[in-house]
Amino acid sequence: MGLDLDATQLDRYSRHIIMDEVGPEGQQRLLDSRVLVIGAGGLGAPIIQYLAAAGVGTLGIADDDVVERSNLQRQVIHADADIGTPKAESAAEFVARLNPDVTVETHQLRVSPENVEELIADYDFVVDGSDNFQTRYLVNDACTLAGKPFSHGAIYRFEGQVTTFSSEDDAPCYRCIFPEAPPAGTVPDCATTGVLGVLPGTVGCIQATETVKHLMGKGKTLSGRLLFYDAMDMTFEEVTIQKNPGCPVCGDDPAIESIHDVEYAETCSISAD
């Protein structure tokens, strides 16, 4: 890997470069990396902000929504002037102001079985900041089948959870923990129950940290561990997760060999036919 840091970059990333664990080589790895962030909302905002600041060279941003005033209590890369603007576009403008080293590829779309495989193909790592089970299961299945490492994060009121799913053969996937989604209507969304505005900042920052470590090949990620955060009690708890031999997507005899085997609605289970 050739080093190609100019004087401005040596200054911008100096607090990275002086650390032995990062150095110019680690920074160059970040600049050469391509990361896809799915969702530019509560989780996506801090993920995008910190990955851009860290100098991840190419950020893909996939989101089909527009900025609303009710988003601004937690989606910190958007502002009042952005109301009505597509979130992917608003996020790209934020990154351009923050760090000109970063190339942004906007995908103003809803991630679906029709586009997900092509969408993730050109990226080194995927960060799932989505807010619904259908997208989470779709991202898991597509990334697992493609051998693509990804980060998972989720929030609810005052609580959050984070893990990293590596592409290693013995690593678990999301379905190893949750084989199917809960029935529709049993888990209300934040529009119904609310969410503490600072909560996605904490969870999203952990996801960004995991991404940076993975790209540099440094430290121990959350692969094989599910981290729970309770903002009200200010506690972190960790649960070990293992690959499930009976997992429908990564197990010994998988029932899901293609994302087209699954109905991504309701419980996100394999098609009856």
Stockholm file with secondary structure:
# STOCKHOLM 1.0

chainA/1-273         MGLDLDATQLDRYSRHIIMDEVGPEGQQRLLDSRVLVIGAGGLGAPIIQYLAAAGVGTLGIADDDVVERSNLQRQVIHADADIGTPKAESAAEFVARLNPDVTVETHQLRVSPENVEELIADYDFVVDGSDNFQTRYLVNDACTLAGKPFSHGAIYRFEGQVTTFSSEDDAPCYRCIFPEAPPAGTVPDCATTGVLGVLPGTVGCIQATETVKHLMGKGKTLSGRLLFYDAMDMTFEEVTIQKNPGCPVCGDDPAIESIHDVEYAETCSISAD
#=GR chainA/1-273 SS CCCCCCHHHHHHTHHHHTSTTTHHHHHHHHHTCEEEEECCSTTHHHHHHHHHHHTCSEEEEECCCBCCGGGTTTCTTCCGGGTTSBHHHHHHHHHHHHCTTCEEEEECSCCCTTTHHHHHHTCSEEEECCSSHHHHHHHHHHHHHHTCCEEEEEEEBTEEEEEEECCCTTCCCHHHHCSSCCCTTSSCCHHHHCBCTTHHHHHHHHHHHHHHHHHHTCSCCSTTEEEEEETTTTEEEEEECCCCTTCTTTSSSCSCSSGGGBCCSTTCCBCCC
#=GC SS_cons         CCCCCCHHHHHHTHHHHTSTTTHHHHHHHHHTCEEEEECCSTTHHHHHHHHHHHTCSEEEEECCCBCCGGGTTTCTTCCGGGTTSBHHHHHHHHHHHHCTTCEEEEECSCCCTTTHHHHHHTCSEEEECCSSHHHHHHHHHHHHHHTCCEEEEEEEBTEEEEEEECCCTTCCCHHHHCSSCCCTTSSCCHHHHCBCTTHHHHHHHHHHHHHHHHHHTCSCCSTTEEEEEETTTTEEEEEECCCCTTCTTTSSSCSCSSGGGBCCSTTCCBCCC
//
